[in-house]
Amino acid sequence: MARPAQPHPTPGELEVLRILWDRGPATVREVMEALPNERAYTSVMSLLNVMTEKKLVTRKPEGRAFRYTAKTLPNQTEGKILGNILDRVFEGSASALVARLLEQSKPSAAELDEIRKLIDDYKQRGD
C-alpha cells in the first residue's frame, strides 16, 4: 500500500522549493543541475510531479518541457511547517517550542540579542 502524501514538503521537496525561490521558475533540467547531489532526471521529474499534485508548485508548458514555479513564498511555507510542529509536538505552546529550540541550537550572544530584539518588536506591534 502506498504511503499517503504528506501535506507539508518533505526534505527533498524543500530542497527543490529553495532552488525555485532563489532562481525563480525552472525546468526539470535546471532544477536537477542546481541540486547539490547528483540525481537522475527522472527522479527530479517525479519529485516535481508529486509537488505539482500536492500543489506546492505550478507548471506551465514550455516547448517539450514544463517550467515549474513555487506556489508559495518561503515565509508562508515555513509558517505552515512551524505551525504544524507547534500544534503537533508542543500542543500550541510557543514557550515550550522556543525553550527546546534554544536548547538544540545553542545560539551565540549575537543571536540571543537578535531574538530579544524580535520579541521586543513583536510586543510593540501588539500582535
trRosetta pair geometry for C-beta under 8 A, 3 or more apart (Angstrom, degrees):
i j d omega theta_ij theta_ji phi_ij phi_ji
5 50 7.0 -179 -120 -170 122 101
5 53 7.1 -142 -88 108 167 114
5 54 5.7 -151 164 -87 138 107
6 9 7.7 101 98 -146 114 1
6 10 6.1 116 47 -64 137 84
7 54 7.4 163 -143 -157 37 106
8 80 6.4 -179 -109 122 103 107
8 81 5.2 115 -158 -99 138 81
8 84 6.0 -106 -49 10 145 164
9 13 3.8 -141 -159 99 92 117
9 14 4.7 127 122 -60 129 74
9 17 6.0 -48 -122 -16 164 140
9 51 7.7 25 -116 -119 95 100
9 54 7.9 138 -88 119 62 149
9 56 5.9 101 -83 -123 100 147
9 77 6.6 12 2 -166 128 123
9 81 7.4 -53 41 -76 87 123
10 13 4.7 94 46 9 73 104
10 14 7.0 -132 93 -7 37 86
11 14 5.7 -53 -147 34 31 113
11 15 6.6 38 152 -25 63 102
12 15 5.5 -49 -154 28 34 116
12 16 6.8 29 150 -13 64 102
12 47 6.0 -106 138 -135 120 135
13 16 5.7 -53 -153 37 37 109
13 17 6.2 40 149 -21 68 105
13 47 6.7 -166 -87 -177 70 102
13 50 7.6 -101 -88 98 118 109
13 51 5.5 157 -136 -92 108 109
13 54 7.7 -20 -137 61 155 152
13 56 6.2 11 180 126 125 173
14 17 5.4 -51 -143 37 35 114
14 18 6.4 42 155 -24 65 100
14 77 7.8 157 -117 149 87 137
15 18 5.9 -50 -154 29 28 112
15 19 7.0 29 148 -17 59 102
15 35 6.7 59 146 -127 121 92
15 36 8.0 -101 -161 17 124 97
16 19 5.6 -52 -157 32 38 113
16 20 6.5 32 150 -14 68 105
16 31 5.8 23 -140 -163 94 129
16 35 7.7 -22 -87 -85 70 105
16 44 7.7 148 -102 -150 124 86
16 47 6.2 167 -43 132 152 126
16 48 6.9 -159 -173 -81 155 79
16 51 6.6 -110 90 -59 143 160
16 57 7.9 -61 127 -49 119 140
17 20 5.6 -57 -148 41 35 109
17 21 6.1 37 153 -21 69 106
17 51 7.9 -174 -63 -145 89 140
17 56 6.6 -83 -82 167 116 117
17 57 7.7 -148 -97 -65 79 102
17 70 5.4 90 -147 -112 79 122
17 74 7.7 138 142 -100 110 73
17 77 6.5 133 164 -121 156 176
18 21 5.6 -52 -143 37 31 112
18 22 6.1 26 158 -15 65 109
18 74 7.8 58 -106 -105 64 113
19 22 6.0 -61 -146 41 27 106
19 23 5.8 -13 170 15 67 117
19 26 6.7 -58 134 26 107 156
19 31 5.5 117 108 -133 150 77
19 34 4.6 123 -138 108 127 139
19 35 7.1 -53 -63 -71 147 63
20 23 6.6 -67 -122 56 23 86
20 24 7.0 -27 -171 153 56 8
20 25 7.0 26 -149 -99 92 29
20 26 6.1 -131 -101 19 74 107
20 31 7.4 -10 -59 -100 85 109
20 57 6.8 -149 -88 -110 173 117
20 68 6.4 -80 -103 113 131 96
20 69 6.5 144 -170 -150 124 31
20 70 4.1 145 113 -38 128 101
21 70 5.6 2 -64 3 72 162
21 73 7.6 95 -123 -155 111 49
21 74 5.2 65 -137 -58 156 103
23 26 5.6 40 102 -57 127 125
23 30 7.2 -165 132 153 152 119
23 34 6.6 -102 -26 -99 151 161
24 69 7.6 -21 178 -120 60 86
25 60 7.9 -12 -157 32 143 108
25 67 4.7 46 161 160 116 108
25 68 6.4 172 -152 80 72 36
25 69 4.4 -32 -95 -81 95 88
26 30 3.8 -130 -167 92 104 126
26 31 5.1 131 113 -53 128 79
26 34 7.3 -41 -161 2 166 139
26 67 6.7 169 87 -153 8 75
26 68 6.1 -28 66 56 63 86
27 30 4.7 97 49 7 74 102
27 31 7.1 -138 94 -2 39 86
27 62 6.9 -108 -85 65 107 130
27 65 4.8 20 -141 146 122 143
27 66 6.8 139 -130 78 72 46
27 67 5.7 -51 -72 -98 68 62
27 68 7.3 125 -112 8 21 85
28 31 5.9 -58 -151 38 30 109
28 32 6.1 33 152 -23 66 109
28 41 6.4 77 137 -164 120 81
28 44 5.3 135 -167 111 88 110
28 45 4.8 10 -133 -84 148 79
28 48 6.0 -126 -99 14 89 152
28 65 6.6 -135 18 -157 96 114
28 66 7.2 63 -28 57 95 86
28 68 7.6 83 -63 -9 58 123
29 32 5.5 -53 -144 36 30 116
29 33 6.3 27 157 -17 64 107
29 41 6.9 -7 -91 -124 70 106
29 65 7.4 -60 2 -129 105 154
30 33 5.9 -55 -146 38 29 109
30 34 6.4 23 155 -16 63 111
31 34 5.8 -66 -150 40 30 108
31 35 6.6 42 153 -37 66 98
31 44 5.6 165 97 -176 111 129
31 48 6.9 138 45 -67 165 127
31 68 7.1 -2 -44 50 136 130
32 35 6.0 -45 -155 12 31 114
32 39 6.0 -127 -139 71 85 94
32 41 5.9 -26 -89 -105 163 60
32 44 4.4 -126 -80 -8 93 167
35 38 7.5 137 94 -99 108 18
35 39 5.6 -6 87 10 157 116
35 44 7.1 -142 -22 -97 144 124
39 43 4.8 -113 174 80 104 128
39 44 5.4 115 107 -50 125 96
40 43 4.4 95 61 0 86 104
40 44 7.3 -162 90 -3 47 83
41 44 6.1 -62 -154 39 31 106
41 45 6.1 31 151 -20 68 111
42 45 5.4 -52 -142 39 33 115
42 46 6.2 37 156 -22 65 104
43 46 5.8 -53 -148 35 29 111
43 47 6.4 31 152 -20 62 106
44 47 5.6 -52 -148 36 33 114
44 48 6.4 30 154 -15 65 106
45 48 5.9 -57 -148 40 30 108
45 49 6.4 34 151 -23 64 105
46 49 5.5 -52 -148 33 32 114
46 50 6.5 32 154 -17 65 102
47 50 5.9 -54 -152 35 31 110
47 51 6.3 31 150 -18 64 108
48 51 5.3 -52 -143 39 35 115
48 52 6.4 43 152 -25 65 100
48 57 6.5 -53 -155 64 79 151
48 59 7.4 89 159 -74 112 131
48 66 7.8 169 135 84 136 125
48 68 5.4 -101 -155 -77 125 157
49 52 5.6 -49 -151 30 32 114
49 53 6.7 32 150 -17 63 102
50 53 5.6 -53 -152 36 35 112
50 54 6.2 26 151 -12 67 109
51 54 5.7 -57 -142 45 32 108
51 56 4.3 -76 -167 62 86 117
51 57 4.7 39 130 14 113 110
51 68 7.6 56 91 -160 127 138
52 55 7.5 31 178 -78 33 32
52 56 7.6 -81 -64 49 22 73
52 57 5.6 -57 -81 75 62 89
52 58 7.2 91 -129 -121 85 25
52 59 5.6 -33 -105 -6 130 116
52 68 7.5 -106 -71 -123 100 108
55 71 6.0 -36 163 21 68 174
56 70 7.2 -43 155 -142 73 67
56 71 5.9 -171 169 23 22 113
56 72 7.5 -66 -151 15 57 101
57 68 4.7 11 168 -173 138 104
57 69 6.2 150 -162 72 82 38
57 70 5.8 -53 -104 -102 80 36
57 71 5.7 -155 -102 -24 20 91
58 68 7.2 157 79 -151 39 57
58 69 5.2 -17 58 59 88 96
58 71 5.6 106 -24 -84 89 94
59 66 4.1 13 -179 174 121 129
59 67 6.7 154 -152 72 68 38
59 68 5.0 -28 -95 -95 88 68
59 69 7.4 171 -85 16 38 73
60 66 6.6 143 68 -157 29 76
60 67 5.4 -21 60 56 85 92
60 69 7.6 24 -1 -5 100 113
61 65 7.7 144 -156 89 55 36
61 66 5.9 -52 -99 -102 42 69
62 65 5.5 -27 72 77 87 83
62 66 6.5 113 20 -138 85 18
62 67 4.6 55 -14 -24 137 105
70 73 7.7 108 118 -89 122 25
72 76 4.1 -119 179 86 116 129
72 77 5.1 138 96 -51 127 88
72 80 8.0 8 147 -4 170 133
73 76 4.8 95 56 3 77 105
73 77 7.3 -153 90 -3 40 87
74 77 5.9 -63 -151 40 32 107
74 78 6.0 29 157 -17 70 110
75 78 5.6 -52 -139 41 33 113
75 79 6.0 40 157 -25 64 107
76 79 5.7 -54 -149 34 27 114
76 80 6.6 26 154 -18 62 104
77 80 5.9 -54 -150 34 32 109
77 81 6.4 27 155 -15 65 107
78 81 5.9 -59 -148 39 30 109
78 82 6.0 25 157 -15 67 112
79 82 5.8 -57 -139 42 27 108
79 83 6.0 31 159 -22 64 109
80 83 5.7 -54 -145 36 26 113
80 84 6.5 30 154 -21 61 105
81 84 5.8 -56 -155 33 30 113
81 85 6.5 25 151 -15 65 106
82 85 5.6 -54 -147 38 35 109
82 86 6.0 40 152 -24 67 106
83 86 5.5 -50 -142 34 30 116
83 87 6.3 23 159 -11 64 107
84 87 6.1 -61 -149 41 26 104
84 88 5.7 7 164 -5 66 120
85 88 6.1 -63 -128 49 24 100
85 89 5.2 -16 -173 18 67 121
85 90 7.1 41 140 4 71 102
85 97 7.2 107 119 -124 102 123
86 89 7.3 -41 -92 50 8 85
86 90 5.4 -51 -152 54 46 114
86 92 6.2 57 147 -113 92 33
86 93 7.7 -165 -167 52 81 39
86 94 6.8 0 -142 -87 123 62
86 97 5.6 -35 -110 -64 80 151
87 90 7.6 7 -20 58 7 71
87 91 7.3 29 -163 -125 38 20
87 92 5.7 28 -108 -67 58 72
89 97 7.7 99 88 -97 106 91
90 93 4.8 -118 158 54 99 83
90 94 7.7 109 125 -72 142 20
90 96 4.5 170 -154 90 110 117
90 97 4.6 -78 -42 -60 172 87
90 100 7.5 -140 -89 11 121 136
91 96 7.6 31 47 46 84 153
93 96 3.8 52 104 12 123 113
93 97 6.5 163 98 -13 67 82
94 97 5.6 -56 -150 38 35 113
94 98 6.2 32 155 -18 69 107
95 98 5.8 -53 -143 39 32 109
95 99 6.2 36 156 -23 65 106
96 99 5.7 -51 -145 35 30 113
96 100 6.4 26 157 -14 63 106
97 100 6.1 -60 -151 39 28 106
97 101 6.1 30 152 -22 65 111
98 101 5.4 -55 -144 38 32 116
98 102 6.3 33 157 -20 66 104
99 102 6.0 -55 -150 35 28 109
99 103 6.5 28 152 -18 62 107
100 103 5.6 -54 -149 37 34 113
100 104 6.2 28 155 -16 67 110
101 104 5.9 -60 -144 40 28 107
101 105 5.9 0 169 1 67 117
102 105 6.5 -65 -127 48 23 93
102 106 7.6 82 172 -79 54 30
102 107 6.5 -63 -133 6 72 104
103 106 7.6 1 178 -60 23 69
105 111 8.0 -113 131 135 122 156
107 111 3.6 -121 -173 94 111 130
107 112 5.3 144 105 -54 120 74
107 115 6.8 83 107 -22 172 134
108 111 4.8 99 50 7 73 100
108 112 7.1 -133 97 -4 40 86
109 112 5.6 -53 -149 36 33 113
109 113 6.5 37 151 -21 64 102
110 113 5.7 -50 -152 33 33 114
110 114 6.6 33 150 -18 64 104
111 114 5.5 -53 -150 37 36 113
111 115 6.3 40 149 -22 67 102
112 115 5.5 -49 -147 34 34 114
112 116 6.4 38 152 -20 64 102
113 116 5.7 -52 -150 34 32 113
113 117 6.5 34 150 -20 64 105
114 117 5.5 -52 -149 35 33 115
114 118 6.5 37 151 -21 65 103
115 118 5.6 -51 -150 34 33 113
115 119 6.5 33 151 -18 64 104
116 119 5.7 -55 -151 36 32 111
116 120 6.3 32 152 -18 66 106
117 120 5.7 -53 -146 37 32 112
117 121 6.2 33 154 -19 65 106
118 121 5.7 -54 -146 38 30 112
118 122 6.3 34 153 -23 63 106
119 122 5.6 -53 -148 34 31 115
119 123 6.5 34 153 -21 64 103
120 123 5.7 -53 -150 33 32 112
120 124 6.5 29 154 -18 64 107
121 124 5.8 -57 -149 37 31 111
121 125 6.5 32 154 -21 65 104
122 125 5.9 -55 -152 32 30 110
122 127 5.9 -70 -166 40 79 115
123 126 7.6 33 169 -70 36 40
